[in-house]
Amino acid sequence: MKMRKMISTCIFLLILMIPVTAFAVEFEISDVKINVYLQEDGNAEVVETYTYDFDSKFKGVTREVVPKQGASIIHFEAFEKGQPLKIEKEQDTYKIHRSGKKETVHVDIQYTIVNAIEKYEDGAQFYWPFFDKRNEADYGNMQITVYPPAKAQDIDYLGYDAAYQKGSIGNEGAVIFALGQVPAKTNGDIRVIYEPTLFSDQAEISGTIREQVKSEKTRLANELVKYKTTQKKMKSVGLYTVIGFALFIFGLGTYMFNKRRGTKRAAQSRIAEDFIPQERLSMPATIFYTNPTELGSEVISAALLDLIRKGYVNQVSEKSFELVDGSGANTHESALIELLFNKVGDGIQFSFDDLQVYTEEEKNHEAYSVGLHKWRTGIVQETKKAGLFEKRLGLRWTVGAMSVALIPIIVQLGRYEVFLFMAFMIMLVLIGLGIAFFYHPRNVEGFQLKQEWRRFRERFENVGLEEWEQIPVDDKYRAYIYGIGMKDGNLKRQFTAFAQAERRAGDSYVAYNPVFMTQNFTTAHTNAGIDASGTSSSGGVAGSGGGSGAF
């Protein structure tokens, strides 16, 4: 149990590593142009143009602008083709109303940043994040241009994260940051320094700024060199780890395949010659073990017939049944008796008319669902306790521990953008964790049981009426029950032919109508709303930043 909890946690953590962005509205922001016009008084007039490509209905777009400490946002407006759009503000998020469906929309946004400039003795700084990790949308192509209030000559600039090494100087001292594609949840602060004389109306702060920017450039350059060096090492680590673990998984798979083949051969030599396999499990559990994907209406029909076979229930008519004595029933048989005769019926009698009335009332749906769950759980538990699977705890623990040990390497591969090897590692580790969590192969007895019933299905297609009549009644019951639960068309046709012949001879052993029963249970499941199949980081500068979206 501890191992399952640990592996479940690891699988959950691996899934979290896969980036998933879910929007109620489907859209892309294919192009973003942001122009910043710095003013002599230290404010900044900002004009942003967004191109939205919508693939669904939408009510509008959003823009979050979180000012850094000491600054503020005023005069926020939005336009489309020169026409103003309605705006609602919720804290730092502006909801721009413009509804439509599956179209391309160009939105122009204008606002003023008050106190955008920090003026020092040797330079005036514009340091701002137009987006940060709070941004939920990818930007297809982004460009940010900062214009000085007049022609500038003494210019310095720096971009962080997505804006690093993306800047250049344009005409009249404008600084252009051509960011290109920007993923969601990414920081990208920009920093531009002009000569302080361009901002004559702005109050000066004591101290200097250019040496600080120079130090930042050196720090970022050193970090980049270190990053590239480590990235190169991680590529080697990823390559050898992927190859090594892939060979391990391949070898393990080969071992598991050969082990399974050997177990099947051993089971084949032990298969009895009986036409109807011996009863090692209850019939519902046998059906589930040989076809473990479903415990639906057909299996309930088969289980009810099995109660009749064992003498717990009598069939009164095609629609109604009577409880004889359920004291010797096992767990899932008792659960089915409790559901059909005590909850649906009157404690003694049960009919499909009662079942229809019971499941049509919504107040009974939960009780019906709980009863079915207890019945199904009992069947699953019987197969688990029957000793038909190998536990292989040593192998599973080893594979699980090795897989878990590789998770830190996956994290580092992602951190240093070695995504190809990261993807391979995630796939291999998930395979390893899957083996650790789910690998419990059939043992010899399990394969023997499965092969015996498979052989019965193959042989039954060629059995004649004379041979069928020589089979004991109880074995006929079990064969009939198995055919009902497996939903095997060939078995059903053969059983129908034999049943008709026996009725004509007057010695039919069963008056059970599986199609009628299954239809009634399916209807009950539908009424109760049950599946009839039974398938089991901080932001930008000083917490400022923002992003874009739609609603």
Buried (B, 14 or more C-beta within 10 A) or exposed (E): EEBEEBBEEBBEEBEEEEEEEEEEBBBBBBBBBBBBBBBBBBBBBBBBBBBBBBEEEBBBBBBBBBBBEEBEBEEBBBBEEEEEBEBEEEEBBBBBEBEBEEEEBEBBBBBBBBBBBBBBEEBBBBBBBBBBBBBBBBBBBBBBBBBBBBEBEBBBBBBBBBBBEBBEBEEEBBBBBEBEEBEBBBBBBBBBBBBBEBBEEBEEBEEEBBEBBEEEBEEBEEEEEEBEEBBEEBBEBBBEBBEEBBEBBEEBEEEBEEBEEEBBEEBEEEBEEEBBBEEBBBBBBBBBBBBEEBBBBBBBBBBBBBBBBBEBBEBEEEBBBBBEEBEEBBBBBBBBBBBBBBBBBEEEBBBBEBBBEBBEEEEBBEBBBEBBBBBBBBBBBBBEEBEBBBEBEEBBBBBBBBBBEBBEBBEBBBEBEBEEBBBBBBBBBBBBBBBBBEBBBBBBBBBBBBBBBEBBBEEBEEBEEEEBEEBEEEBBBBBBBBBBBBBBEEBBEBBEEBBEBBEEEEEEEBEBEBEEBBBBBBBBBEBBEBEBBBEBEEBBBBEBBBBBBBB
